[in-house]
Amino acid sequence: MEEMRLQKFLSSAGIASRRKCEELILEGKVLVNGKIVTELGTKVNPDTDEVIYNRTKVELPEEKHVYILLNKPIGYVTTANDQFGRDTVLDLVKKVNKRIVPVGRLDMFTSGALILTDDGDFIYKVTHPKHEITKTYTVTVRGIVEESEVQKLREGVIIDEDYTTKPAEAKIIKIDKEKNQSRMEIKIHEGKNRQIRKMCEAIGRKVLALHRTKIGNIGVKDLKIGTWRYLNDKEVKSILNGN
């Protein structure tokens, strides 16, 4: 096998995204042939070099990559390992003989569509800002939302003090005057931390419930909360193509 950059080798082995693997290398957590390597340009030959991470030999998967769609419940953190011992999304995906990691994040109190895979290149491509994959959410907020507020979401609002969100698709789908609640559908192409919650805060609305219904054209409508299924090749290609 031809030589490849160390960070690509690690991500292809399912350790983490390529960006995260670069961080692991810079932090001195990866050994090549018994020596700590901190240079990102380092190349390795998967057939002849021994790469160690977390005291375990890293090897490229021999089988085909797996891509899993999970309908994440509230109460689970989107990480492989949690330092506080909380339940993680990997606790929900059983009997998968692969070292899979989440593609992107959903916060602990958000439910819905989440992809997990052992394909580091897929993670890199999907999470890179230039791909702008559409993510669809339903969000329930306190109060009766006005059309003028929704228009602000469409045009972009300021979050994190100085960042203006890109124009979003947004619409009101239900008004419940008795409960003093409104439900909206919001589609974004970005992936800022807790972005939907912050967007709603920017128009003065507190989020009561948040659920991601789709990633691209792939939804979780037919998946019960807490269950998962494999994505097929057509679905994987549609995600990579930004559909």
N, C-alpha and C positions, 0 to 999 in steps of 0.2 A: 504494500500500500504506500502511496505517496506521502511525503511529509505534509503536515498541516499545522497551522498556528495553534498554540497550546489552548487558547481560549475557545477556539472553534472545536477542538478535540473534546474539551470538557463539556461544552454545551451539547455537542452531538451525542455525548454519553449520557445526557439527561441530568447532569449535575445541577444546572441552573441556566438562566438565559445567558447569552454571550456577554452582555454588559455585567451581569453579576459575576460571571466567571473571571472577567477582567479584574474586578475588585478583589476576588479571592487570590488571584495571582499577586497583585500589588501588595496584599496584606501578608504575603509569605506563607500561605496556607497550602501551597501545592509543591510537591517534590517530583523531580524528574531524575530518574536513575540515582535516587538517594540524596539528591541535593535540592535545596530550596531554590526555586526560580521565581524571580520578581520582574523579569523583562517580558513585556507584552509581545514582543516580536519573536519570542522563542518558538522554534518549530520542533515538532516531535514526529517520530514515525510510529504509528500505532502498532506495527508488527514487531519492532525491536526495542522501543523505549518503554520503560516502566514509569507510569505516572501514578502518584499516590495522593489522594485527598481524604482527609478525615480518617487516616490510618487504613484506608481501603484502596486496593488497586482499582484504577479506573479503566474500564474497557468499553469499546464501542459495542452497541447492541448488534447482535447477529441477526435478529429478526426484524421484521418490518415495524416501523414506528406505530405507536397507538395514539389515537386522538379521542378524548372522552368529553362528552357534554354532560355536565352536572347541573341539576336544578337545586342550587344551594339553599339550605334553610337559614333562617336567622339563628344566630348563636354560635356559628362556626367561623373561625378565622381563616383567611386565605393565605396559608403558608404551609410549608412542608413540616416544619417543626416550630413549636411555640415555646418561648423561654418561660412563659408563665403557666405552662401545663394545660392550656385551654384546648377544647376540642378543635381540630383542624379539618379542612375539607377532605384531607386524605383519609380521615377516619371513616368517611362515607363511601369511599371507593375501594371495595374489597376485591380480593381474588384477581388483582391485576399484577402480573409478574413483571412489572417494569418500574423503574425509578421515575415516576411522573411528577411534574410540578405544575402549579397553576399558571395559566397565561394571563397576566395582569391580575387585578385584585378587585374584590368586592369587600366592603367593610363588614364587620361582624354583624351589624344590624340591617344589612341589605341582603335580600334573597335574589334567586334567579340564575340566569344563564352564566355558566363559567366553564371554560375549556381547560382541560389538563392534558399534558402530553409529555413524552420523553424526547421530543424533537426540538433540540435547541435552536436550530435554524428557523423552524416554524415560529417559535416564540419571538425570536429577534425580528423576523419580518412582520409579524402581526402587531407587536408592541411598538414598532418604530413609528414616530409621528407622521412620516410622509405617506403612510398607507391609508390613514384616515378611515378606518373601518367603522361603519355605523353601529352604534349601540343604542338599543331602544329600551326605555324605562317607563313604567307606570309609577307615579308618585302621588301619594295622598298627603295633602297639606291642610293645616288648620285655617278655617275661614273661607269666605266666598271669594274665589279668585275672579278678578275682572279681566276682560279681554286686553285692556291696556297693559296689564302686568305680563300677560303671556307674550305680547308683542315685544316687550323688553327682552324676554328670553330669546326670541327669534333674532333680535338684532345684536345681542351680546351684552353681557353684564360684567361688572368688575368684581373679581374675587381675589382673595389673597392680597388685598390692598392695592395692587397695581397691575393685575393681569385681567385683560378683557377677553372673555370667552368668544370663540368663533360663533357665527350665527347658528342657531339650533332650530330644528323643527319642533314646534310645540303646539299643543291644542288641549282644550278642556274636554274631558270625556264624561264627567259626571259632577253635578253639584248636589250636595245633600244639605239642604238648609236646616233640617231637623237636627243633624249632628254637627252642623257648622263646619263642614269639611268640603274640600274639592279634590277631584282626581284629575290629573293631567297625564298626557303621554308626551315624553320628551325624547328626541333623538339627537345624539351628539356624535361628533367624529373625533373627539379628543379623549384623553384619559387622565386628566388631572385628579389628584387625590381628593376624594369625596366631592367631586365636581357638581353632581346634581344637587346635593344638599346645600352646597355653597351658593349655587345659582338661585335656589329657592330663597335662601336667606337674603340674597341680594335684592329680592323684590319684597322682602318683609314677611315671608311665609315660613312657618316651622314645618318641617317634614315629619309626618306621623308614620308613614310606611313607604318603603322604596323597594321596587322589584324590577330586575332587569329581565325583560321578556325575550330579547333577541340580541344575538351577535351577528352582524350582517343579516342574512336572510334566515338564519338558523335559530329557531325558537324553542322554548321549553313548554309550550302549551300542552303537549301530550305526555309530558314527564311529571310524575308526582313529585312534590317537594321531597328532597332527600334521595332521589333516585337518579340514575345515570344510564347512558348508553354510549356505544361507540359511534363516532362519525364515520361516514363512508368516504371514499376517495373524492366523489363529486362535491361533497360538502366541504372537505378540506380545501379543495381547489377554489371553491367559491369564496372562502374566507381569505385565501391568499390573494385572490383577484379583487378583494374589496367589495364583494357583492353581498 
